[in-house]
Structures are given as structure tokens and as C-alpha cells.
């Protein structure tokens, strides 16, 4: 049996696990292995020559950078999903201090209040969810108030863990990630694509020099097919272009 290595954004962990199994059922001679991390970290690994077959990013920026450097097969680049950005809070940890003592976080504006002391966001320098969070906060005039309170995660799942564990008062992650911790976090509000931030899109492409190019191309095409799209929808992802 041959295999392919797919380097994918951390927010795709559960959905891609299912998609990999579905792909192997249709392609029994190919096993799918994954490397999940922030899109920025995966970009650096590919630049440094990691033997990756497929790259799936949570934003176009990282894919564009690889395209400019000639690291992907541009004719095998697709957009396969979208997402939403969510403001979340620990499900069972009321905020401390005034003016929200004993009452839940109610919306984006509350991030600027003294009661919200620690806010988890992913590092905007390397993680797409962090960039979308920064853009949203800037558009809403909240970035300068949030920055001193920010606890930066290395990827969206680490950011989610800070909120789920009650280590922070609030956090900003993709809506699909919030769903994975449905009992420990609650979604307070979602951002509005096009107004708060650029649309959230997930591109995938075959990496130039992939160890297994034929299987890599089949996997990328599979992502746009009905089976993979059903899995993505079940995990809360939006159709391509709808984020």
C-alpha cells in the first residue's frame, strides 16, 4: 500500500480524519497520513523541503506564498470549504469583577470591559484564525483594548484549549473548532464575513515534488466531491466561498 502525507490546518483535524478514511475506501491502495498544525507552521515546513503531498490551509495567504515560490502545482489548487469566526467563552466560568460579575459575556463590546481580563486568540503572525480575529477587532475598534489582554495560541486548537480549560475569560476561534468543545465552551457571537473580516476560505493544492503525485491529485479532487463535502458540512464547515 502506498501513502500520501497531507499537511493540514489544525481546524481540519476531525473532518479530515473522516475524509481520509472515505478516500481510502475509494482508493484502497492509498493510506492517508496527516500533519496538523497552524497554516503558517506548515508553510515553513514545506519551504524547508518537508516531503508533503498535499497542503490544505485555513487561508489563501499561505497558499499564495507557496505558489509565488513555485512550491505547489497551481493547476491542482482548489477552494474546498469556508468557515465562520466565533467569539467564545468558558461554558461554566462566570466572568470575574465588575460590571459583568455573575453574568455571561454578551457580545464583542464586552471584550473592552475591565471584567474581561484574559482573551485567547491565535498568533496573528502565523495563524489564520488569529489574523481574522485581529481584523475583526480592528474593524470593531477593539484591538487596542484587547491586545494587552491577549493570550496567544500557537494554533487554533491551543487557543480553544485555553478557553475550554477556563484559563481565559474569552477567546476567538473558528466556529467549527468551538463545536468540538461544545460542552466546555459556548459561542457568544459570530463575526460577519465581508464586514468584520475577509471571507474565510480553505484552499488545498498538490505540493510540487510530492512523493506520490498521482494519489495526491486524486485526494485534492476528492475534497471537492460529494462524499468529502458531506463530511465537511457535518462538522460545520461552509461550502467553498461561503465563509
LINSULKA-V755401 format. One record per residue. N is the residue number from 1. NEAR is the number of other C-alpha atoms within 12 Angstrom. Layout:
# LINSULKA-V755401
[[N & NEAR] [N & NEAR]]
This chain:
# LINSULKA-V755401
[[1 & 12] [2 & 18] [3 & 28] [4 & 35] [5 & 31] [6 & 43] [7 & 41] [8 & 43] [9 & 43] [10 & 41] [11 & 47] [12 & 45] [13 & 31] [14 & 26] [15 & 33] [16 & 39] [17 & 26] [18 & 25] [19 & 36] [20 & 36] [21 & 24] [22 & 26] [23 & 34] [24 & 25] [25 & 16] [26 & 19] [27 & 23] [28 & 16] [29 & 15] [30 & 25] [31 & 26] [32 & 34] [33 & 28] [34 & 31] [35 & 32] [36 & 33] [37 & 33] [38 & 40] [39 & 45] [40 & 40] [41 & 29] [42 & 37] [43 & 40] [44 & 23] [45 & 24] [46 & 36] [47 & 26] [48 & 14] [49 & 18] [50 & 24] [51 & 28] [52 & 37] [53 & 39] [54 & 49] [55 & 58] [56 & 51] [57 & 46] [58 & 52] [59 & 41] [60 & 34] [61 & 27] [62 & 38] [63 & 42] [64 & 27] [65 & 22] [66 & 34] [67 & 27] [68 & 14] [69 & 19] [70 & 19] [71 & 33] [72 & 35] [73 & 28] [74 & 25] [75 & 16] [76 & 31] [77 & 32] [78 & 33] [79 & 34] [80 & 40] [81 & 40] [82 & 34] [83 & 42] [84 & 43] [85 & 49] [86 & 40] [87 & 43] [88 & 48] [89 & 47] [90 & 35] [91 & 27] [92 & 23] [93 & 25] [94 & 26] [95 & 31] [96 & 22] [97 & 16] [98 & 17] [99 & 19] [100 & 22] [101 & 17] [102 & 14] [103 & 20] [104 & 29] [105 & 36] [106 & 26] [107 & 27] [108 & 36] [109 & 23] [110 & 31] [111 & 41] [112 & 30] [113 & 27] [114 & 22] [115 & 27] [116 & 37] [117 & 27] [118 & 32] [119 & 44] [120 & 46] [121 & 50] [122 & 41] [123 & 31] [124 & 31] [125 & 23] [126 & 30] [127 & 39] [128 & 47] [129 & 53] [130 & 45] [131 & 38] [132 & 44] [133 & 46] [134 & 36] [135 & 30] [136 & 35] [137 & 36] [138 & 20] [139 & 22] [140 & 24] [141 & 18] [142 & 25] [143 & 26] [144 & 17] [145 & 24] [146 & 34] [147 & 26] [148 & 19] [149 & 25] [150 & 34] [151 & 30] [152 & 36] [153 & 32] [154 & 29] [155 & 40] [156 & 46] [157 & 40] [158 & 31] [159 & 45] [160 & 48] [161 & 33] [162 & 35] [163 & 41] [164 & 34] [165 & 24] [166 & 27] [167 & 28] [168 & 35] [169 & 47] [170 & 51] [171 & 56] [172 & 59] [173 & 55] [174 & 48] [175 & 37] [176 & 39] [177 & 41] [178 & 42] [179 & 28] [180 & 27] [181 & 26] [182 & 20] [183 & 16] [184 & 24] [185 & 38] [186 & 36] [187 & 37] [188 & 28] [189 & 26] [190 & 30] [191 & 35] [192 & 26] [193 & 24] [194 & 18] [195 & 17] [196 & 27] [197 & 29] [198 & 29] [199 & 31] [200 & 39] [201 & 36] [202 & 41] [203 & 40] [204 & 45] [205 & 43] [206 & 43] [207 & 43] [208 & 31] [209 & 21] [210 & 28] [211 & 22] [212 & 26] [213 & 28] [214 & 24] [215 & 31] [216 & 41] [217 & 32] [218 & 26] [219 & 43] [220 & 36] [221 & 27] [222 & 32] [223 & 38] [224 & 29] [225 & 24] [226 & 17] [227 & 24] [228 & 31] [229 & 28] [230 & 24] [231 & 31] [232 & 33] [233 & 24] [234 & 20] [235 & 30] [236 & 28] [237 & 36] [238 & 28] [239 & 30] [240 & 27] [241 & 23] [242 & 22] [243 & 34]]
